[in-house]
Amino acid sequence: DRREDLDQPADLVAIMPTKADGYQRWRTWWNEISVRPDATNQQLADDFDTSKRTVQRIRAVGAAGLLDSPHPPHGRRLRLAAANAVPHPDLTP
């Protein structure tokens, strides 16, 4: 199932890194992506030495405000929210 538009919180939560180092890497990349809105996903992927799909995911999660906090949301809460689609305060931008 290929999704072009991830606009459901549970979909976004399911693709977020839950470990601090991965979350911080995404935050760093999101900061760079947000100041380069005209850069293509492929250009950014090449610059970050990652996949185009990862850049697409970071754009979706970042645009939703889920990378604003300096601390990653708690992994268990993320898994529960993703599983039952119940909004959680940690996930509300």
C-alpha positions in Angstrom: 0.0 0.0 0.0 1.8 3.1 -1.2 0.5 6.4 0.3 1.3 9.7 -1.3 -0.3 11.8 1.4 0.3 11.0 5.0 -2.1 13.3 6.8 -3.4 11.0 9.6 -1.5 11.4 12.9 -1.3 7.6 13.4 0.3 7.3 9.9 2.9 9.9 10.8 3.5 8.5 14.3 4.1 5.1 12.8 7.0 6.4 10.6 8.8 8.5 13.3 11.9 7.3 14.9 11.4 6.6 18.6 15.0 6.4 19.7 16.6 9.7 20.6 19.5 9.5 18.1 17.2 8.8 15.2 14.8 11.5 16.3 17.6 14.1 16.6 19.0 13.2 13.2 15.5 13.7 11.7 15.2 17.1 13.6 18.6 18.2 12.2 17.6 17.1 8.6 14.2 18.8 9.0 15.9 22.1 9.9 18.0 21.9 6.7 15.0 20.8 4.6 12.8 23.6 5.9 15.3 26.3 4.8 15.6 24.6 1.3 11.9 24.3 0.2 12.9 24.3 -3.5 15.3 21.4 -3.2 14.0 18.1 -4.6 13.7 15.0 -2.4 16.4 13.4 -4.5 18.8 16.4 -4.0 18.2 16.3 -0.2 18.6 12.5 -0.1 21.9 12.7 -1.9 23.1 15.5 0.5 22.1 13.5 3.6 23.2 10.2 2.2 19.8 8.7 2.8 16.9 7.5 0.7 14.4 9.8 -1.1 11.6 8.0 0.8 13.2 9.0 4.1 13.3 12.6 3.0 9.6 12.4 2.1 8.8 11.0 5.5 10.8 13.7 7.3 9.0 16.4 5.3 5.6 14.9 6.3 6.4 14.5 10.0 8.2 17.9 10.1 5.4 19.8 8.4 3.0 18.3 10.9 5.0 19.8 13.7 6.1 16.5 15.2 9.8 17.4 15.1 9.4 20.6 17.0 10.2 19.3 20.4 13.8 18.7 21.3 12.8 15.4 23.0 11.2 12.5 21.1 7.8 11.4 22.2 7.9 8.3 24.4 8.1 5.2 22.3 5.4 3.3 24.1 3.0 6.2 23.7 3.8 6.4 20.0 3.2 2.7 19.5 -0.2 2.9 21.4 -1.3 6.0 19.5 -0.3 4.4 16.2 -2.2 1.2 17.1 -5.4 2.7 18.2 -5.4 6.2 16.5 -6.3 7.9 19.8 -4.8 11.5 19.9 -2.2 11.9 22.6 -0.9 15.2 24.0 2.7 14.4 23.1 1.6 14.1 19.5 -0.5 17.3 19.3 1.5 20.1 17.7 
